[in-house]
Amino acid sequence: MSDVSETFAAIAGEIGDCLGKVSVEEVEKALAEIGSAPRIFLAGAGRSALGIRGFAMRLMHLGGQAYVVGETTTPSISSKDLLLIGSGSGRTPSLLASAEKAKEIGAKVILITIDRNSPIAQLADVVVVIPAPSPKAAEGSTEASSIQSMGSLFEQSLFVLLDSCVLLMMRRLSISEEEMFDRHANLE
């Protein structure tokens, strides 16, 4: 086996192991909140934001109203809405400010994070923990290790977790891929 093949296998194994430790109950709580919210606002920073943006797109493909925080066309959040944040550390200042504002207004907050005890987690209605290592996570918040640099395992696991949620929602709502594709951008 080549070094490249071994690296691919190791990373895929890390993602599988990491997601295997995510609480099914936490994910089900998050799915219930997502399913009951009329509008979903999504926020993340850095590489975590890439996974969050991908999930926002798929929520729109599912027929939902999804908005990425910070975009020029994002409306104001209301008490009926949901804010979903992806933050490994759970303490990014801009994301903490968004969570505080959402809670002040009365919106629900979901956090996907490494650190269950982070400042954003303390505000969140639902916390989904991805037990991945990161230099930004509080010391002792996870015992996991990775061959990958920095927060890569969290970011990859976040993306796969959210894509798994899309698949679950498709099945539970009986939404076909064809229906989703009908909502796909056509001004490309």
Residue, then its C-alpha position, 0 to 999 in steps of 0.5 A: m500500500s502506498d503512503v497516499s493510500e494509507t493516508f486516505a485510509a487513516i483519515a477516513g477511519e478517523i472521521g468514521d471513528c469520530l462520528g461513531k462517538v457522536s450522541v444519537e440523542e443529541v443529533e435527534k434533538a437537533l433534527a427535531e429543532i431543525g424540522s420545527a423551525p420556520r427559518i434556519f439561520l446558520a453561522g460558522a467561522g473559518r473552515s467550519a463555515l464551509g460545512i455550515r454553508g454547504f448545509a444551508m444550501r442543502l436545507m434550501h434544496l430540501g425546501g426550507q428557508a435557510y440563511v447564512v449569517g453575514e450575507t447581505t440578503t439575510p433577514s433579521i432573526s425572530s423568536k420563532d427561528l433557529l440559529l445553528i452554529g458550527s464552532g469547534s471551540g464554541r467560543t469564537p467571539s463573533l459567533l458568541a455575539s450571534a448566539e447572545k443576540a438570538k437568545e435575547i430575541g428568543a430564538k432557539v440555538i443549536l451548537i455543534t462543537i468539540d466543547r460541551n462547556s464552552p460559552i456558546a454551549q452554555l447558551a444553546d438549547v441543543v449541543v451536539v458534540i463532535p469529539a475531535p481534537s483541536p488546538k482551539a478547544a479548551e484543554g481537557s474537552t476531548e481525549a481524541s487525537s488525530i494525524q491531521s493538522m489543527g481542527s481538520l478532523f472536526e471540520q470534516s466530521l461537521f460536514v459529514l454529520l450535516d450531510s448525514c442529517v440531510l439524508l435523514m431529512m430526505r428519508r423522513l420527509s419523503i423528499s426525492e433527489e429530483e425534488m431537491f434538484d428542481r431547487h438547485a441553482n440554474l443561473e450558473 
